[in-house]
Amino acid sequence: MFRGRFLALVLFAALLEGCTCCAYLNHMFNAERLYDEATELRMARLDSVPDENMSYPSGEESQKYEKIIEKGSRVLERFPKNKKRTAEAVFLIAESYRHKADWPKAITKYDEYERYFSDNDSMRAVEYQRAYCLYRNQEFNISRFALEPVVADKNHPYYFQGLNLLSLLDEKSEAPEQAIAALEAVLADTSGTPYMKGKAHFRLAGLYFKMEQWEKAHHHYNAKEIENLNDRERQTAGEQSAECLVNTKEYLKAADEYKALYKVEAYEKQRPHYLVRIGETTLLAGRNADAYVIFNKVNTEYPKTEQSSRSYFNMGDYEQSKTQNYELAMSYYDSSYIARSISEYAQKSRERRNALRRLVSMRDRNEEILQSKDSIPNMKSFFANEFMIAELFLLKLSEADSAVARLTNVIEKSDDTASVMRASYARAFIYDEFLHDPDTAEELYKEIIEKYPNTDYAKQAQANIGMNVTMKTKEDEARDRYMAAESLWTVASEMPVSKMDQVDSAYANAYAAFDSVYRDYPQTQSGVQALYMKAIYFQMNPDRLDSSIAIYRELRDKHGQTPWGKRAAYVLNTRLTTTDDDLAKLRKRTAQTIENLNKNSAKYYETLNAKPEEKKAEIINKEDEILENTYNSMYDFE
């Protein structure tokens, strides 16, 4: 009897264990199935984007990762003491967070895995993936530390991925040489897979491209292992390879590489772009007739597109800059705008068309001036038009050379020194900032310094070539002199009244300094300000009000647009708008006031020196007493 019960209990326990095992298998089976399905969606997504870092899970893919996390969490709740089962669950949860781009949670789970399951088979993957998540979470220093065990062991299954990640970290730390060294290590190791070598070539080419080392970049973009990358990466490699040749001015070879890309069926959507680039590189090679055939092919096969607008723009640019056929150029620019008015090239075409119209108009106007029957042509207007034409060439038509030619014409033919100085500086600036010819620019700047010293142009020329600015214009000199005069005025204003003789002398010295500033630099701002201070000085002395008013009038009439001219106008319209009669009355009142003051002063001193009289007792009668008692001091009886 007892034995039978014991067997029954054993069978029941086994049944329970079997149910528990089934529950675990069910959760993990579903989690792994969902992970496989999410992986398929992820691979399909990554095949359609050029950069994995720029792509994130779609709704369906993200939901599957959420379910994996949910089922893994149930395993952890129900089997916390089963090390094997919890290790698998934690790893799947961490991987799901990583694919969802939830880097902080993924890092936490990878840390948990290393803490509790460091002897598990998946630990090697955890070491790399945690470092990668730290990198994506912008924790570069910690990521480098976490990556050490991966790159330290060549037998590590993620060794080559680790070197690639190390190069990314080096790049983030602005150490491209170290990044290149890490990628070169991948290529030097014979045990690296063709795919990893292809990734290394691709990354190396990108680094060299950024560093403008075109030949090295072109070499790596054309490496054999690039064939192992996905379509988008191979396409990017092909395009960048052709652009490397453009930058080395091997235009026909670049056109050939674009032709090879044009023939690949997988890149069919980019064919219009490739055709345009073939035309542009052919045009750069000097074969304009062939380029026009290609541009017209684009306009015929892909009308009303951005590529068509770009083709018309290129033809307009060629006619404008090479043949100077401005009418035909404007026609092409109009076609570019009509082809795709919202495109970048359409907007540029509209700007250029408008600029060309203005340029042609001003050019015709200048020809009329030169052919005028007047004995003295209006050369001031002529050179003003030349300046505007140069500005159009530079800023609107992207023809810096033509702008320089126009400015040189002004420099050589104009008799106006101001116009020559302006044109000389503008020409030097164009060489410096637009033509990127610092040697010629420095030579022209030094010529300005030598020919036109003590001018604003000479000062700026010194600054542009890195010299100490020693040039002083008249405005600078006047400002220095004014500051010295102002310091004398400040000293006078701070003297105590007890030293009146010294105060008058100090103000007189300040006045003389202001007078010399205005006398030597009458057309400068500081000179005008000094004149204003002269008026203030005269206004302080009642006997010199006539002089003060005269200066205020001069400021108002000659320098009305300056702050001091406006202040003078205000003063004249308020206190000092007086006639000669008003001045006479003012002098009379002043004299009377002085006379009264003298009389009162004399009376005061007489009283002070007189002997005091004895005061008699007042007799208050009854009536006075009654009157005083009834007096209300709140009222003023008359």
C-alpha positions in Angstrom: 0.0 0.0 0.0 2.7 2.4 1.1 4.9 1.5 -1.9 2.0 2.2 -4.3 1.4 5.6 -2.9 5.1 6.4 -3.2 5.2 5.5 -6.8 2.2 7.7 -7.4 3.9 10.7 -5.8 7.0 10.1 -7.9 4.9 10.0 -11.1 3.1 13.2 -10.1 6.3 15.0 -9.4 7.7 13.9 -12.8 4.5 15.1 -14.4 4.9 18.5 -12.7 8.5 18.8 -13.8 7.5 17.9 -17.3 4.9 20.6 -17.3 7.5 23.1 -16.1 9.9 22.0 -18.8 7.2 22.4 -21.4 6.4 25.9 -20.2 10.1 26.9 -20.5 10.4 25.3 -23.9 7.2 27.0 -25.1 8.4 30.5 -24.0 11.9 30.0 -25.4 10.7 28.4 -28.6 8.4 31.3 -29.3 11.1 33.8 -28.4 13.6 32.2 -30.7 11.0 32.0 -33.5 10.1 35.6 -33.1 13.8 36.5 -33.1 14.3 34.7 -36.4 11.4 36.5 -37.9 12.6 39.9 -36.6 16.0 39.1 -38.0 14.6 38.6 -41.5 12.8 41.9 -41.3 15.9 43.6 -40.1 18.1 42.2 -42.9 15.5 43.3 -45.5 15.5 46.8 -43.9 19.2 47.1 -43.9 19.5 46.0 -47.6 17.5 49.2 -48.5 19.6 51.7 -46.6 23.2 52.8 -47.1 24.0 53.1 -43.4 22.9 50.9 -40.6 23.3 53.7 -38.1 20.7 55.7 -39.9 18.0 53.0 -39.8 15.6 52.0 -37.0 13.2 49.1 -36.6 9.8 49.3 -38.3 6.5 48.8 -36.4 6.2 45.1 -37.0 9.9 44.4 -36.3 9.8 46.5 -33.2 6.7 44.6 -31.9 8.4 41.3 -32.4 11.4 42.5 -30.2 8.9 43.6 -27.6 7.3 40.1 -27.5 10.8 38.5 -27.2 11.5 40.8 -24.2 8.2 39.8 -22.7 8.7 36.1 -23.1 12.3 36.3 -21.9 11.1 38.1 -18.8 8.6 35.4 -18.0 11.4 32.8 -18.2 13.4 34.9 -15.7 10.4 35.1 -13.3 9.6 31.4 -13.5 13.1 29.9 -13.6 15.4 32.3 -11.6 17.6 29.4 -10.3 18.1 27.7 -13.7 21.3 29.2 -14.8 21.2 27.8 -18.4 17.7 29.0 -19.1 18.1 32.4 -17.6 21.3 33.0 -19.5 19.6 32.4 -22.8 16.7 34.6 -21.8 19.0 37.5 -20.7 21.0 37.3 -23.9 17.9 37.4 -26.1 16.5 40.4 -24.1 19.8 42.3 -24.5 19.9 41.5 -28.2 16.3 42.7 -28.7 17.1 46.0 -26.9 20.1 46.4 -29.1 18.2 45.9 -32.3 15.5 48.3 -31.0 18.3 50.9 -30.6 17.5 51.2 -26.9 21.2 51.4 -26.0 21.0 52.1 -22.2 18.7 49.0 -21.5 20.8 46.9 -23.8 24.0 47.9 -21.9 22.3 47.1 -18.6 21.4 43.6 -19.8 24.8 42.9 -21.2 26.3 44.0 -17.9 23.9 41.6 -16.1 24.9 38.8 -18.4 28.6 39.3 -17.7 28.0 39.5 -13.9 26.0 36.2 -13.7 26.9 34.2 -16.8 30.5 35.1 -17.7 31.4 31.4 -18.3 28.6 31.0 -20.9 29.2 30.5 -24.6 27.6 33.8 -25.6 30.0 35.8 -23.5 32.2 36.5 -26.4 29.4 38.1 -28.3 28.4 40.0 -25.3 31.9 41.6 -25.0 31.7 43.1 -28.5 28.0 44.0 -28.5 28.2 45.8 -25.2 31.2 47.9 -26.5 29.1 48.6 -29.6 26.1 49.8 -27.6 28.3 52.0 -25.5 29.7 53.6 -28.7 26.2 54.2 -30.0 25.2 55.7 -26.6 28.0 58.3 -27.1 30.1 56.8 -24.2 33.3 56.6 -26.2 35.8 56.2 -23.5 33.9 53.4 -21.7 33.4 51.7 -25.1 37.1 51.7 -25.8 37.7 50.2 -22.4 35.0 47.5 -23.0 36.5 46.7 -26.4 40.0 45.8 -25.0 39.4 42.1 -24.5 38.0 41.9 -28.1 40.9 43.5 -29.9 43.5 41.9 -27.6 42.8 38.4 -28.8 43.2 37.6 -32.5 41.2 34.4 -32.0 38.2 36.3 -30.6 35.2 35.6 -32.9 34.6 39.4 -33.1 38.2 40.5 -33.5 37.7 42.1 -36.9 34.5 43.7 -36.0 36.3 45.0 -32.9 39.0 46.6 -35.0 36.4 48.2 -37.2 34.7 49.6 -34.0 38.0 50.8 -32.7 38.6 52.7 -35.9 35.2 54.4 -35.4 36.2 55.3 -31.9 39.4 56.7 -33.1 37.6 58.7 -35.7 35.3 60.1 -33.0 38.3 61.1 -31.0 39.6 63.1 -34.0 42.4 60.7 -34.5 42.0 59.6 -38.2 45.6 58.2 -38.3 44.8 55.7 -35.5 41.5 54.8 -37.2 43.4 54.1 -40.4 45.9 52.0 -38.5 43.1 49.9 -37.0 41.6 49.3 -40.4 44.9 48.5 -42.0 45.4 45.8 -39.3 42.2 44.2 -40.5 43.5 44.1 -44.1 46.9 42.9 -43.1 45.5 39.9 -41.2 45.2 36.9 -43.6 42.5 35.3 -41.5 40.0 38.1 -42.0 36.8 37.2 -43.9 36.3 38.8 -47.3 33.2 40.6 -46.0 35.2 42.2 -43.1 38.0 43.1 -45.5 35.4 44.8 -47.8 34.0 46.8 -44.8 37.6 47.8 -43.9 38.3 49.0 -47.5 35.0 50.9 -47.5 35.7 52.6 -44.2 39.3 53.4 -45.2 38.2 54.9 -48.5 35.7 57.1 -46.6 38.4 58.3 -44.2 40.8 59.1 -47.1 38.0 60.8 -49.0 37.4 63.1 -46.0 41.1 63.8 -45.8 41.0 64.7 -49.5 43.6 62.0 -50.3 41.8 61.1 -53.6 44.2 58.5 -55.0 44.2 56.4 -51.8 40.4 56.7 -51.5 40.0 55.7 -55.2 42.2 52.6 -54.6 40.2 51.3 -51.6 36.8 52.0 -53.3 37.9 49.8 -56.1 39.2 46.9 -53.9 38.1 43.4 -54.9 36.5 42.8 -51.5 34.0 45.6 -52.0 32.0 43.1 -54.1 31.1 41.3 -50.8 29.2 44.3 -49.5 25.5 45.0 -50.0 24.1 46.8 -53.0 23.9 50.3 -51.3 27.5 50.1 -50.1 28.7 49.0 -53.5 26.8 51.8 -55.2 28.2 54.4 -52.8 31.7 53.0 -53.4 31.2 53.4 -57.2 29.9 56.9 -56.9 32.6 58.1 -54.5 35.3 56.4 -56.7 34.2 58.5 -59.7 34.2 61.7 -57.6 37.8 60.9 -56.6 38.7 61.0 -60.3 36.8 64.3 -60.7 38.8 65.8 -57.9 42.1 64.7 -59.5 40.8 66.2 -62.8 40.7 62.9 -64.6 37.3 63.8 -66.0 37.0 61.2 -68.9 37.9 58.3 -66.5 35.3 59.6 -64.1 32.8 59.6 -66.9 33.7 56.0 -67.8 33.1 55.0 -64.2 29.7 56.7 -64.2 28.9 54.9 -67.4 29.6 51.6 -65.7 27.2 52.5 -62.9 24.6 53.6 -65.4 24.6 50.1 -66.9 23.9 48.3 -63.6 20.2 47.3 -63.4 20.1 47.5 -59.6 20.9 51.2 -59.8 18.2 52.0 -62.3 16.6 54.7 -60.1 19.9 56.7 -60.2 20.3 56.5 -64.0 19.2 60.1 -64.6 21.7 61.4 -62.0 24.5 59.3 -63.6 23.6 60.7 -67.1 23.9 64.2 -65.8 27.3 63.5 -64.1 28.5 61.8 -67.3 27.6 65.1 -69.2 29.2 67.3 -66.5 32.5 65.4 -66.5 32.5 65.3 -70.3 32.0 69.0 -70.3 34.8 69.5 -67.8 37.1 67.5 -70.1 36.5 70.1 -72.8 34.2 67.9 -75.0 31.3 70.3 -75.0 29.6 68.8 -78.1 29.4 65.3 -76.6 28.3 66.8 -73.3 25.4 68.7 -75.0 24.3 65.4 -76.6 24.1 63.8 -73.2 22.3 66.7 -71.6 19.7 66.7 -74.4 19.3 62.9 -73.8 18.5 63.7 -70.2 16.0 66.5 -71.2 14.3 64.1 -73.7 14.1 61.0 -71.5 13.5 62.6 -68.2 11.6 65.9 -68.8 10.2 68.0 -66.0 12.7 66.5 -63.5 15.4 67.9 -61.3 18.0 66.2 -63.5 16.5 68.0 -66.6 16.7 71.3 -64.7 20.3 70.6 -63.9 21.2 69.8 -67.5 19.7 73.1 -68.8 21.6 74.9 -66.0 24.9 73.4 -67.1 24.4 74.4 -70.7 23.5 77.9 -69.6 26.5 78.1 -67.4 28.7 77.0 -70.3 27.3 79.6 -72.6 27.6 82.3 -70.0 31.2 81.7 -68.8 32.9 80.2 -71.9 31.2 81.7 -75.0 29.8 84.8 -73.3 26.6 84.3 -75.4 24.4 85.8 -72.8 21.2 85.7 -74.8 21.5 81.9 -75.3 22.6 81.5 -71.7 19.4 83.3 -70.5 17.3 81.0 -72.8 18.8 77.9 -71.2 18.3 79.3 -67.7 14.7 79.9 -68.5 14.4 76.3 -69.7 15.9 75.1 -66.4 13.4 77.0 -64.4 10.5 75.7 -66.5 11.7 72.1 -66.2 11.5 72.0 -62.4 10.8 75.3 -60.8 11.1 74.1 -57.2 14.5 72.5 -57.7 17.8 74.0 -56.5 19.1 74.4 -60.0 15.9 76.2 -61.2 16.3 78.8 -58.4 19.9 79.3 -59.3 19.0 79.6 -63.0 16.4 82.3 -62.2 18.9 84.3 -60.2 21.5 84.1 -62.9 19.0 85.0 -65.6 18.0 88.2 -63.7 21.7 89.0 -63.0 22.5 88.6 -66.7 19.7 91.0 -67.7 21.1 93.6 -65.4 24.6 93.0 -66.6 23.6 93.4 -70.2 21.7 96.5 -69.4 24.6 98.2 -67.6 27.1 97.0 -70.2 25.0 98.6 -73.0 24.7 101.8 -70.9 28.5 102.0 -70.6 28.9 101.6 -74.3 26.5 104.5 -74.8 28.5 106.6 -72.4 31.8 105.9 -74.3 30.1 106.5 -77.7 28.4 109.7 -76.5 28.8 112.8 -78.6 29.4 114.9 -75.5 32.9 116.3 -75.3 33.2 115.1 -71.7 31.6 111.7 -71.1 30.1 110.9 -67.7 33.0 108.7 -66.5 31.7 108.8 -62.9 28.6 106.9 -64.0 30.7 104.7 -66.2 32.9 103.4 -63.4 29.9 103.1 -61.0 28.4 100.7 -63.6 31.7 98.8 -63.8 31.6 98.3 -60.0 28.1 96.9 -60.2 29.0 94.6 -63.2 32.0 93.3 -61.2 29.7 92.6 -58.2 27.2 90.7 -60.4 30.0 88.6 -61.9 31.3 87.8 -58.4 28.2 87.3 -56.3 25.5 86.3 -58.8 27.2 84.7 -61.8 30.1 82.9 -59.9 32.7 84.4 -62.3 35.4 85.7 -60.1 37.9 86.1 -63.0 35.5 88.3 -64.9 35.0 90.4 -61.7 38.7 90.9 -61.4 39.0 92.0 -65.0 36.3 94.7 -64.5 38.0 95.9 -61.3 41.4 96.1 -63.1 39.7 98.2 -65.8 38.6 100.7 -63.1 42.1 100.7 -61.5 43.9 101.4 -64.8 41.5 104.0 -66.3 39.8 105.9 -63.4 41.2 109.2 -62.3 39.2 109.1 -59.0 41.5 108.0 -56.2 38.6 106.8 -54.0 37.3 104.6 -56.8 40.8 103.2 -57.5 41.4 102.4 -53.8 38.1 100.7 -53.5 38.7 98.6 -56.7 42.2 97.7 -55.6 41.0 96.4 -52.2 38.1 94.5 -53.8 40.5 92.8 -56.3 42.9 91.7 -53.6 40.0 90.4 -51.5 38.7 88.3 -54.4 42.1 86.7 -54.9 42.2 86.0 -51.2 38.7 84.7 -50.5 37.3 83.5 -53.8 40.2 82.5 -56.0 42.2 81.1 -53.0 45.4 82.6 -54.3 47.0 84.0 -51.1 50.3 84.9 -52.7 48.8 87.2 -55.3 46.4 88.6 -52.6 49.3 89.4 -50.3 51.2 91.2 -53.1 48.1 93.3 -53.9 47.5 94.0 -50.2 51.1 95.3 -49.8 50.7 97.5 -52.9 47.6 99.1 -51.2 49.6 99.7 -48.0 52.4 101.3 -50.0 50.3 103.5 -52.3 47.5 104.5 -49.9 48.9 104.7 -46.4 46.8 106.0 -43.5 43.6 104.9 -45.1 40.9 102.4 -44.0 41.9 100.2 -47.0 45.5 100.1 -45.8 44.5 99.3 -42.3 42.3 96.4 -43.4 45.0 95.1 -45.8 47.5 94.9 -42.9 44.9 93.0 -40.8 44.2 90.6 -43.7 47.8 89.6 -44.2 48.4 89.2 -40.5 50.5 92.3 -39.9 50.3 94.5 -36.9 47.9 97.3 -37.7 50.1 100.4 -37.6 48.3 102.5 -40.1 46.2 105.4 -38.7 43.6 107.2 -40.7 42.7 110.8 -40.2 39.8 109.6 -38.2 42.1 107.6 -35.9 44.4 110.6 -35.5 41.5 112.9 -34.8 40.1 110.4 -32.3 43.4 110.3 -30.4 43.6 114.1 -30.2 40.0 114.3 -29.1 40.6 111.8 -26.3 43.5 113.9 -25.1 41.3 117.0 -25.1 38.5 115.2 -23.3 40.9 114.1 -20.5 41.9 117.8 -20.0 38.2 118.7 -19.8 37.6 115.9 -17.2 40.5 117.2 -15.1 39.0 120.8 -15.2 35.6 119.5 -14.2 36.9 117.6 -11.2 38.9 120.6 -9.7 37.5 122.0 -6.4 35.7 125.4 -6.6 38.1 126.9 -4.1 40.8 126.9 -6.8 38.7 129.0 -9.3 41.8 130.5 -11.0 43.1 127.1 -11.8 39.7 125.8 -12.9 39.4 128.6 -15.5 42.9 127.9 -16.8 42.2 124.2 -17.0 39.0 124.8 -19.0 40.9 127.2 -21.3 43.5 124.5 -22.0 40.8 122.0 -22.8 39.1 124.5 -25.1 42.4 125.1 -26.9 42.8 121.3 -27.4 39.3 120.9 -28.8 39.8 123.9 -31.1 43.0 122.4 -32.5 41.2 119.1 -33.2 38.4 120.8 -35.2 40.9 123.1 -37.0 43.2 120.2 -38.1 40.4 117.5 -38.8 37.2 119.4 -39.6 35.7 116.6 -41.7 36.1 113.8 -39.2 33.6 112.7 -36.6 35.9 113.6 -33.8 36.4 117.0 -35.3 32.7 117.6 -35.4 32.4 116.4 -31.8 35.2 118.8 -30.8 33.3 121.7 -32.3 30.3 120.7 -30.2 32.5 120.9 -27.1 33.6 124.4 -28.1 29.9 125.4 -28.0 29.5 123.9 -24.6 32.5 125.9 -23.4 31.1 129.2 -24.6 27.7 128.3 -23.2 29.2 128.0 -19.7 30.2 131.7 -19.9 27.3 134.1 -20.2 29.4 136.7 -22.0 30.1 134.3 -24.8 26.6 133.1 -25.6 26.8 134.7 -29.1 29.7 132.5 -29.9 27.9 129.5 -28.6 24.9 130.1 -30.7 27.0 130.7 -33.8 28.7 127.3 -33.3 25.4 125.5 -32.7 24.1 127.0 -36.0 27.2 125.8 -37.8 26.7 122.3 -36.4 23.1 122.3 -37.4 23.6 123.6 -40.9 26.8 121.7 -41.9 26.7 118.6 -39.8 23.0 118.1 -39.2 23.1 114.3 -39.8 25.6 113.7 -37.0 24.5 113.2 -33.4 26.1 116.6 -32.5 24.4 118.4 -35.3 21.0 117.0 -34.2 21.8 118.0 -30.6 22.6 121.5 -31.7 19.3 121.8 -33.6 17.5 120.7 -30.4 19.3 123.3 -28.3 18.6 126.1 -30.8 14.9 125.1 -31.0 14.5 125.3 -27.2 16.7 127.5 -25.0 18.8 129.4 -27.5 16.4 130.5 -30.1 16.8 134.2 -29.2 16.9 137.4 -31.2 19.2 140.4 -30.6 16.5 142.1 -28.5 16.2 139.0 -26.4 20.0 139.1 -25.8 19.8 142.8 -24.8 17.0 142.1 -22.3 18.9 139.2 -21.0 22.0 141.3 -20.4 19.9 144.1 -18.7 18.3 141.5 -16.4 21.7 140.1 -15.6 23.1 143.6 -14.8 20.0 144.3 -12.5 20.5 141.0 -10.7 24.2 141.7 -10.1 23.3 145.3 -8.8 20.6 143.9 -6.4 23.0 141.3 -5.1 25.6 143.9 -4.4 23.1 146.1 -2.5 21.8 143.2 -0.4 25.3 142.1 0.3 26.3 145.6 1.5 23.2 145.8 3.7 23.9 142.5 5.2 27.4 143.4 6.2 26.2 146.8 7.7 23.7 144.9 9.9 26.3 142.4 10.9 28.7 145.2 12.1 26.0 147.3 13.9 25.7 147.2 17.8 22.6 145.3 19.0 19.8 147.5 20.5 18.3 146.8 24.0 15.0 145.1 23.7 12.1 146.9 25.6 9.4 144.9 27.3 6.2 144.7 25.3 3.0 145.9 27.0 0.1 143.8 26.1 -3.3 145.5 26.6 -6.5 143.8 27.1 -7.7 144.2 23.5 -4.5 142.6 22.2 -4.9 139.8 24.6 -8.5 139.1 23.5 -7.5 139.4 19.8 -4.6 137.0 20.3 -6.8 134.5 22.1 -9.3 134.5 19.3 -6.8 134.3 16.4 -6.9 131.1 14.3 -3.5 130.5 12.8 -4.9 128.2 10.2 -6.2 131.2 8.2 -4.4 134.1 6.6 -6.5 137.3 7.3 -5.8 140.3 5.2 
